[in-house]
Each structure stands twice: as structure tokens, then as C-alpha cells.
């Protein structure tokens, strides 16, 4: 298993999710699985060998938005690795160039140039400490793009198939990692990483997640409650 | 029996339950004293009262879907002590323990120590209407015909939820309260979640309706379920 997320970076021009929702934050189900069409195990886009988690997570989100290929094409492993090459300067076979990437850089490329033939309409920053905003964004956008500073205990939990619940270690003792999330309930959020769905308790999320974004995809249904006019206004002012 | 437990857990009949418990303990003490005179003594009465409170806590928690662990047992000990008047009784019991053999004294002391430790958890117990509510109510695995009854109740509530009534969520809340936590609460949680999942895909006035549904359920959860999580096949609600 490889990681590959650079430390969180904030661009003050990034639109906040809460600024483009309707006056009151739209409510969301108490438990939701937007990824019910997606198999439990999917392609991990070589994230076991290289640090392309920031691009692999785009593949996981596309799996959900296209209902795993029912409503659009999926990203292939080659397309994901090419995206990693384009954003991070990775040269296949040259380990010295496998240094991970910044989530913000990937999002900007995804929106402005596109990843393979897929382009998002916009992306917004979500206050990851506000669990209601996180759940609301999963409900409206189908999934979110998540960055965390993983502790070593997270690796042990993955190895033994356990939920991420141990919050005793300092964040980042293992490293920065990018994932996606499309499922939650009152106790747990499921993070898609290394091709699988890794459950994490909300207390774990609060301790280790350090950045979170929502992307508006043309392949996903138009969200109810997201003020697209206001979003366009924000974007036009950038 | 399940119906009786549900009624107890609903907290609506707590006065009757309390009166019943007093009568039962009284009958056990004075009836039992004829066979075993020690039950008629002060110490015997205390031990009987503690044991009954402990068993009541444990029984209702288990019926609510809690699992047996050290935390639950300690909470049961703490509840038994609190509901039995705490300190004066302990003083009497410790006084009696001095007259007992050394082993009995040690056991009593351990019981006191456990009580003191577990009282740190007292704030975490969430009694509602006088009954004890587990922090997780398992809607997916109760035994007997409870699952069928939850489904039936959910169907009934679903018909109201997806119908045209203006005041439907209050109506459903009343049904949930009347049916007790395991059946009414589980059905209510599942119906609200299913309804919101469907409604949040639609447009317009749905946002206010969804808010109303959620607010009513959360009020029910805090008032009647001690803030418990409902563990269902759709996830933890």
C-alpha cells in the first residue's frame, strides 16, 4: 500500500461548499450508500505500487457517478496513471519521480484541463470538521474527495481488516493519503482506498482528516439544494 | 413478554412499574423471611434491593440490544446503588460486614470499590421516563417475531409518511411512542431514513418537508430513546 498526498494547501479563491448551498443547509439521510452499485473490491489503479492516491480517488468517484459504468465510461488504470504523470511529473519506472501530489493541483487540472476525457464543472471546499456538511455533500454530490494524515495504526487496521477507530496516535505518523467517500451512517463513514471500502468512525475522521472537497460532475444528477446560479457567480469572479 | 418489555422500555408506565417492583420486593422479602430469616434483617433487605435494581438494569439493557461488557455491568452496579439510596445503606452493610468472616468483608469492599469506579460512568447512562436505554438499539437482530413486527409497523408508518397528511410526522411519532423503542423506534428510524433518501432527490418544497421529518425524529430520539443509535439493515441511524 502506498500513500502520496501532499500536506493540505488552502487557496483562498476556492469556493466553500456552505456558500453555495441554499440558505439553510439541506437535510440528508441518516444513513446513505451512494456506492451501492459499486463492487466491494475494484481496481486500485496501482496505488499498491505507486503514490497515485490523489488520482486513484478520481477513479473511485467516477465509479459512483457512472454507477460503475452503467451511465458512462469508467477511468482505466492507464488513464489514472497518466493523470498522475501529468499532475505530479511522475515517470513510470522512475521511483525518484514518485513523490505524490497535492489534492488541490489535481482538482484544478480536473476542472481546467480534464482527466482523460472527463472534466468537472466545479469543485468546492468542505469544512471537514462539520460532519453535517460532509454528509450533506455526499448526499448532493454523490461522493467527496478526502485527504487524511494517516497514523501507523491505520496501516495495522487495514492489514487486519479492522475499522479505523484508534485515535491515540498523532496524525501523519504513516503519511498523507487521499481517498473518496460515498457512504456513511450515524457511526461510520466508508472511505474508498486501495480498491476497497475502509470503514472509519467519525471520531477517527475528526482526528485525521485534514482536507475535503466536493466536485460537481456532469455525470451525476443535478443536486437539489445546491445553488448553481450562486456557484456560477462565484466562479465567474475568480 | 416482548410486548411487556417494550411497554417498560417506552417509559410510559414507569409509575406502575415502580409500584410493581415495590410490591414484588416486599413480597419476596417478607415471604422469603419465613424460609430464610436473614431476608427479614436490614442487611438482607438492602442486598435484596440492590440485587433487584441490578437485575432490572441489566435486563432492560439487554432487551434494548446492549451487549454484556464490563461497562454495562459497572453501570448496573452504579444504578443499583443509586436507586437504593447509596451511602447510608453502605454504611450499614459495611458495619454488618465487620461482624462477618474476613472473606465476606473483602467481597463487600470490592463491591464498594466497583461502585465508586463505576459512578464515573453515571453521567453516561441515559434514563428516559425512568427506564434505562442502551446507547445502541439493535433493530436488525432481535429474536422472536420482533423483526416481523418492526416491518409491519414500518409499513404502517410508511403509508402515512408517503401520504398527503399535513401533520404526518407528529402522527408517526405518536405511533412510535405507543409501540415502544424496539418496535416503534426502529420502525420510525427506518421510515424517516427511507423517506428522506427519496425526498432529497426531489426538488422545491421537499427541503422544508425533509427538515420537518428529521427534526421530529431527532426530538423523538432525545426524548424517548435517550439519544440512542438505531442499528438497522440500512446502517446505524
Interface residues (C-beta under 8 A of the other chain):
Chain A: X22 X24 X26 X27 X28 X29 X30 X31 X32 X33 X139 X184 X185 X186 X187 X188 X221 X224 X225
Chain B: X189 X192 X193 X196 X197 X200 X201 X202 X203 X206 X207 X210 X211 X213 X214 X229 X232 X234 X235 X236 X237
